[in-house]
Amino acid sequence: MICQPKSQTRIFVVDGCPNDYANVVDASVFNSFRFKFFGAGCDALRVNPDEEPEMWVVNMQLSDMAGTDLFGLLRSRGSNVPILLVGDQYRVEDEVNARTSGAAMYFAKPLQSEWLLSSATQVA
């Protein structure tokens, strides 16, 4: 019998600081997660909707738009996968905006790999 490898969970991260996710990416080596990074919201919007990931992670303050605006644009394109919003630092306003927008979760940097990987495991 030939065993088929389990497909990897694709996580698309939209953040101008991809190095902030190094510990999460390193921890994912032992799991089945594949990360793809985008530096700005406009870059993420160029993704073919047919190639949508299993989860989005979006920074609240992108260089070209607010993370909640990208959230809305992804939803208007038909995305129905979980979208996590991330703040560069914890701010009550960011958490309220993230929750109001319908985000699956809100985190503040520095991210703990367990938080993100636990969220990803729930969608895998």
PyMOL commands that set and color helices and strands:
alter all, ss='L'
color gray80, all
select helices_A, chain A and resi 18-30+41-45+49-51+67-76+92-101+113-123
alter helices_A, ss='H'
color red, helices_A
select strands_A, chain A and resi 9-14+33-38+55-59+83-87+105-108
alter strands_A, ss='S'
color yellow, strands_A
deselect
rebuild
show_as cartoon
